[in-house]
Amino acid sequence: MSAQENTQQGLLILIGGAEDKKDEKIVLRKVVEITQPKSIVVIPTASYYTREVGNSYLDIFHGLGVEDVEVFDIRYEDEADRDEFHEKLEKANLVYFGGGDQTKLVKTLINSRLFQKIKDRFFEGSLHIAGTSAGAAAASNPTTYDGDYQGFSKGTVSSTQGLGFIDDVIIDTHFLARERIPRLVQFLISGEFTKGIGIDEDTAIVVYPDYRFDVIGTGMVTIINTDKITGSNYQAINEKEIYSVNNIRIGFLAPGTTFSIKRWSILKTHAEKNIKELFDRVFLNY
């Protein structure tokens, strides 16, 4: 079953990385508020400092009122299917993938029974998924990497198998901070995908089963669609040469915006939500 055919799946919360962990914690607080988890599993596998990352989120989620938080400190492929992890996953309502290297994350987990159980429960609707930075970028399939600050040069962007929590769209993170518009565009004009979503730092999208998403946090979400380009020399140029392309469709979504991936259109903006809230306050309480 593909994600877009499943109206029962859990929530998918994808964070652009560098989310505030010390002050207001807007994004992380919203993750807890939306999913209402009784038990969270943190998987810091993407990092090369798994213990430190895991303990950091352990403290954060405890501070946000979640008593039962488990860290799966999985560093190597042969560690993923420990019985203790399977047992603890059974009671989890939310799995949170930390940041780091998405290729490391995928390679370590993808062939494990543990990951298959996570994926099955997500698509059955009994488990929510959240991820930040690499943990969010890996949610699509494939996932991209490399090409920061040089994405206009052909061949600088690579891709590999992703986790496959979302279909037909590529996710990228740290988007404007690391100048990744050219990187995402390059990937889109080079292959079978035409739609991509770039998420800024301390910003997230909450993807619902019907493929709507809400933008939360303090930054922007960039949407890119190359299905109507009228010219590109990408296939003709040599490696490391700079590409040309015309008629890319690009948009920017502020926090409070609701967007439909299926329709590729804005459903509601922050201003419209404010107007409705004002109407409700003025007229319903009159």
C-alpha positions as a Python dict, from the first residue, in 0.01 Angstrom:
ca = {
    (1, 'M'): (0, 0, 0),
    (2, 'S'): (135, 343, -89),
    (3, 'A'): (108, 629, 156),
    (4, 'Q'): (-132, 826, -63),
    (5, 'E'): (-380, 536, -74),
    (6, 'N'): (-394, 508, 304),
    (7, 'T'): (-631, 737, 490),
    (8, 'Q'): (-568, 570, 827),
    (9, 'Q'): (-196, 629, 874),
    (10, 'G'): (-47, 818, 1165),
    (11, 'L'): (69, 1178, 1162),
    (12, 'L'): (404, 1251, 999),
    (13, 'I'): (584, 1551, 1149),
    (14, 'L'): (892, 1661, 956),
    (15, 'I'): (1122, 1921, 1113),
    (16, 'G'): (1381, 2120, 919),
    (17, 'G'): (1647, 2077, 1187),
    (18, 'A'): (1795, 2310, 1451),
    (19, 'E'): (1465, 2322, 1636),
    (20, 'D'): (1465, 2528, 1954),
    (21, 'K'): (1548, 2295, 2243),
    (22, 'K'): (1605, 2550, 2520),
    (23, 'D'): (1356, 2835, 2519),
    (24, 'E'): (997, 2825, 2394),
    (25, 'K'): (1045, 2493, 2213),
    (26, 'I'): (761, 2586, 1978),
    (27, 'V'): (806, 2294, 1739),
    (28, 'L'): (879, 2023, 1994),
    (29, 'R'): (599, 2145, 2218),
    (30, 'K'): (363, 2124, 1919),
    (31, 'V'): (481, 1770, 1842),
    (32, 'V'): (374, 1662, 2190),
    (33, 'E'): (51, 1863, 2178),
    (34, 'I'): (-59, 1718, 1845),
    (35, 'T'): (32, 1353, 1906),
    (36, 'Q'): (-50, 1335, 2279),
    (37, 'P'): (196, 1050, 2333),
    (38, 'K'): (194, 837, 2645),
    (39, 'S'): (519, 677, 2533),
    (40, 'I'): (789, 809, 2295),
    (41, 'V'): (1074, 618, 2134),
    (42, 'V'): (1371, 834, 2032),
    (43, 'I'): (1600, 689, 1764),
    (44, 'P'): (1925, 894, 1737),
    (45, 'T'): (2085, 653, 1487),
    (46, 'A'): (2152, 922, 1223),
    (47, 'S'): (2399, 1089, 1460),
    (48, 'Y'): (2758, 988, 1531),
    (49, 'Y'): (2692, 1094, 1891),
    (50, 'T'): (2388, 880, 1960),
    (51, 'R'): (2413, 879, 2339),
    (52, 'E'): (2435, 1258, 2369),
    (53, 'V'): (2154, 1317, 2120),
    (54, 'G'): (1933, 1054, 2280),
    (55, 'N'): (1982, 1193, 2631),
    (56, 'S'): (1910, 1545, 2509),
    (57, 'Y'): (1568, 1447, 2373),
    (58, 'L'): (1504, 1232, 2679),
    (59, 'D'): (1536, 1544, 2896),
    (60, 'I'): (1335, 1761, 2655),
    (61, 'F'): (1037, 1528, 2628),
    (62, 'H'): (1036, 1467, 3003),
    (63, 'G'): (1032, 1845, 3045),
    (64, 'L'): (734, 1867, 2810),
    (65, 'G'): (537, 1631, 3030),
    (66, 'V'): (594, 1290, 2869),
    (67, 'E'): (693, 1048, 3145),
    (68, 'D'): (767, 739, 2935),
    (69, 'V'): (1054, 816, 2693),
    (70, 'E'): (1283, 540, 2564),
    (71, 'V'): (1603, 592, 2366),
    (72, 'F'): (1696, 321, 2116),
    (73, 'D'): (2074, 368, 2096),
    (74, 'I'): (2115, 172, 1771),
    (75, 'R'): (2454, 231, 1613),
    (76, 'Y'): (2501, -74, 1392),
    (77, 'E'): (2275, -289, 1177),
    (78, 'D'): (2304, -596, 1397),
    (79, 'E'): (2177, -402, 1701),
    (80, 'A'): (1837, -303, 1559),
    (81, 'D'): (1648, -622, 1632),
    (82, 'R'): (1719, -663, 1999),
    (83, 'D'): (1419, -809, 2180),
    (84, 'E'): (1410, -517, 2422),
    (85, 'F'): (1355, -271, 2137),
    (86, 'H'): (1065, -472, 1994),
    (87, 'E'): (902, -497, 2335),
    (88, 'K'): (932, -124, 2407),
    (89, 'L'): (807, -29, 2061),
    (90, 'E'): (480, -209, 2129),
    (91, 'K'): (365, 57, 2377),
    (92, 'A'): (500, 360, 2190),
    (93, 'N'): (265, 619, 2038),
    (94, 'L'): (539, 827, 1874),
    (95, 'V'): (877, 748, 1720),
    (96, 'Y'): (1115, 1043, 1693),
    (97, 'F'): (1413, 1021, 1455),
    (98, 'G'): (1701, 1256, 1541),
    (99, 'G'): (1932, 1438, 1302),
    (100, 'G'): (2273, 1360, 1158),
    (101, 'D'): (2340, 1158, 843),
    (102, 'Q'): (2033, 1023, 662),
    (103, 'T'): (2236, 762, 474),
    (104, 'K'): (2361, 621, 806),
    (105, 'L'): (2008, 615, 943),
    (106, 'V'): (1863, 432, 643),
    (107, 'K'): (2149, 185, 607),
    (108, 'T'): (2134, 90, 976),
    (109, 'L'): (1758, 39, 1000),
    (110, 'I'): (1609, -34, 660),
    (111, 'N'): (1647, -413, 660),
    (112, 'S'): (1555, -467, 1024),
    (113, 'R'): (1236, -623, 1157),
    (114, 'L'): (1218, -328, 1395),
    (115, 'F'): (1189, -76, 1114),
    (116, 'Q'): (931, -291, 935),
    (117, 'K'): (726, -294, 1254),
    (118, 'I'): (757, 86, 1283),
    (119, 'K'): (645, 129, 924),
    (120, 'D'): (357, -117, 956),
    (121, 'R'): (225, 51, 1269),
    (122, 'F'): (255, 395, 1108),
    (123, 'F'): (52, 293, 805),
    (124, 'E'): (-200, 114, 1028),
    (125, 'G'): (-250, 439, 1218),
    (126, 'S'): (-133, 320, 1560),
    (127, 'L'): (197, 512, 1558),
    (128, 'H'): (296, 869, 1477),
    (129, 'I'): (634, 952, 1325),
    (130, 'A'): (841, 1267, 1377),
    (131, 'G'): (1190, 1343, 1254),
    (132, 'T'): (1431, 1634, 1245),
    (133, 'S'): (1703, 1721, 993),
    (134, 'A'): (1828, 1386, 857),
    (135, 'G'): (1540, 1217, 1038),
    (136, 'A'): (1298, 1424, 830),
    (137, 'A'): (1490, 1414, 501),
    (138, 'A'): (1500, 1035, 518),
    (139, 'A'): (1119, 1018, 533),
    (140, 'S'): (1088, 1039, 154),
    (141, 'N'): (1209, 774, -87),
    (142, 'P'): (1464, 836, -222),
    (143, 'T'): (1644, 1079, 8),
    (144, 'T'): (1900, 1329, -120),
    (145, 'Y'): (2236, 1433, 21),
    (146, 'D'): (2547, 1637, -76),
    (147, 'G'): (2540, 1947, -295),
    (148, 'D'): (2522, 2220, -29),
    (149, 'Y'): (2614, 2563, -169),
    (150, 'Q'): (2704, 2408, -509),
    (151, 'G'): (2373, 2264, -622),
    (152, 'F'): (2383, 2441, -959),
    (153, 'S'): (2673, 2215, -1066),
    (154, 'K'): (2560, 1892, -1229),
    (155, 'G'): (2647, 1578, -1039),
    (156, 'T'): (2697, 1736, -697),
    (157, 'V'): (2368, 1601, -560),
    (158, 'S'): (2338, 1236, -463),
    (159, 'S'): (2045, 1020, -358),
    (160, 'T'): (1983, 686, -194),
    (161, 'Q'): (1696, 478, -62),
    (162, 'G'): (1483, 654, 197),
    (163, 'L'): (1247, 530, 466),
    (164, 'G'): (935, 571, 253),
    (165, 'F'): (691, 732, 494),
    (166, 'I'): (572, 974, 221),
    (167, 'D'): (525, 917, -153),
    (168, 'D'): (590, 1114, -472),
    (169, 'V'): (762, 1411, -310),
    (170, 'I'): (1120, 1477, -194),
    (171, 'I'): (1186, 1628, 149),
    (172, 'D'): (1484, 1853, 221),
    (173, 'T'): (1582, 2027, 545),
    (174, 'H'): (1792, 2320, 675),
    (175, 'F'): (1663, 2457, 350),
    (176, 'L'): (1727, 2830, 318),
    (177, 'A'): (2003, 2834, 581),
    (178, 'R'): (2215, 2601, 367),
    (179, 'E'): (2107, 2741, 29),
    (180, 'R'): (1949, 2418, -85),
    (181, 'I'): (1707, 2548, -350),
    (182, 'P'): (1956, 2465, -634),
    (183, 'R'): (2021, 2122, -481),
    (184, 'L'): (1652, 2029, -473),
    (185, 'V'): (1590, 2173, -820),
    (186, 'Q'): (1882, 1973, -958),
    (187, 'F'): (1745, 1649, -819),
    (188, 'L'): (1396, 1721, -951),
    (189, 'I'): (1507, 1799, -1308),
    (190, 'S'): (1740, 1500, -1320),
    (191, 'G'): (1495, 1218, -1264),
    (192, 'E'): (1142, 1088, -1213),
    (193, 'F'): (1029, 1324, -935),
    (194, 'T'): (892, 1673, -998),
    (195, 'K'): (782, 1788, -652),
    (196, 'G'): (988, 1881, -351),
    (197, 'I'): (938, 2039, -8),
    (198, 'G'): (1218, 2231, 164),
    (199, 'I'): (1176, 2293, 536),
    (200, 'D'): (1358, 2570, 721),
    (201, 'E'): (1527, 2532, 1058),
    (202, 'D'): (1302, 2549, 1367),
    (203, 'T'): (1010, 2484, 1132),
    (204, 'A'): (803, 2175, 1060),
    (205, 'I'): (521, 2037, 852),
    (206, 'V'): (250, 1820, 1005),
    (207, 'V'): (137, 1581, 731),
    (208, 'Y'): (-211, 1432, 771),
    (209, 'P'): (-332, 1106, 615),
    (210, 'D'): (-507, 1294, 332),
    (211, 'Y'): (-175, 1460, 238),
    (212, 'R'): (-259, 1803, 371),
    (213, 'F'): (6, 1960, 586),
    (214, 'D'): (19, 2248, 832),
    (215, 'V'): (329, 2464, 868),
    (216, 'I'): (443, 2525, 1227),
    (217, 'G'): (745, 2692, 1386),
    (218, 'T'): (936, 3012, 1314),
    (219, 'G'): (1060, 2978, 954),
    (220, 'M'): (933, 2909, 604),
    (221, 'V'): (856, 2605, 393),
    (222, 'T'): (954, 2618, 27),
    (223, 'I'): (757, 2418, -230),
    (224, 'I'): (909, 2344, -573),
    (225, 'N'): (738, 2186, -874),
    (226, 'T'): (920, 2120, -1201),
    (227, 'D'): (641, 1944, -1391),
    (228, 'K'): (586, 2240, -1625),
    (229, 'I'): (943, 2344, -1705),
    (230, 'T'): (983, 2462, -2064),
    (231, 'G'): (1354, 2412, -2102),
    (232, 'S'): (1650, 2250, -1932),
    (233, 'N'): (1997, 2156, -2054),
    (234, 'Y'): (2063, 1925, -1759),
    (235, 'Q'): (2076, 1603, -1958),
    (236, 'A'): (2305, 1754, -2223),
    (237, 'I'): (2576, 1914, -2010),
    (238, 'N'): (2880, 1744, -1858),
    (239, 'E'): (2940, 1670, -1491),
    (240, 'K'): (3030, 1980, -1284),
    (241, 'E'): (2890, 2217, -1547),
    (242, 'I'): (2621, 2460, -1435),
    (243, 'Y'): (2267, 2379, -1548),
    (244, 'S'): (1996, 2604, -1690),
    (245, 'V'): (1624, 2556, -1637),
    (246, 'N'): (1311, 2766, -1698),
    (247, 'N'): (956, 2786, -1560),
    (248, 'I'): (1004, 2626, -1222),
    (249, 'R'): (703, 2675, -998),
    (250, 'I'): (814, 2782, -652),
    (251, 'G'): (621, 2896, -346),
    (252, 'F'): (686, 2990, 14),
    (253, 'L'): (459, 2894, 302),
    (254, 'A'): (458, 3078, 634),
    (255, 'P'): (367, 2922, 969),
    (256, 'G'): (-9, 2884, 994),
    (257, 'T'): (-47, 2785, 629),
    (258, 'T'): (-227, 2466, 525),
    (259, 'F'): (-118, 2312, 195),
    (260, 'S'): (-245, 2018, -12),
    (261, 'I'): (26, 1798, -162),
    (262, 'K'): (-227, 1621, -384),
    (263, 'R'): (-367, 1945, -529),
    (264, 'W'): (-36, 2132, -492),
    (265, 'S'): (-218, 2437, -368),
    (266, 'I'): (-265, 2645, -55),
    (267, 'L'): (-584, 2560, 131),
    (268, 'K'): (-563, 2819, 405),
    (269, 'T'): (-322, 3091, 511),
    (270, 'H'): (-231, 3229, 851),
    (271, 'A'): (-425, 3548, 773),
    (272, 'E'): (-740, 3355, 691),
    (273, 'K'): (-709, 3162, 1015),
    (274, 'N'): (-675, 3490, 1205),
    (275, 'I'): (-985, 3627, 1035),
    (276, 'K'): (-1185, 3319, 1135),
    (277, 'E'): (-1060, 3340, 1492),
    (278, 'L'): (-1153, 3710, 1506),
    (279, 'F'): (-1498, 3635, 1362),
    (280, 'D'): (-1555, 3362, 1619),
    (281, 'R'): (-1449, 3584, 1907),
    (282, 'V'): (-1657, 3882, 1797),
    (283, 'F'): (-1976, 3718, 1675),
    (284, 'L'): (-2001, 3390, 1864),
    (285, 'N'): (-1941, 3565, 2195),
    (286, 'Y'): (-2161, 3864, 2114),
}
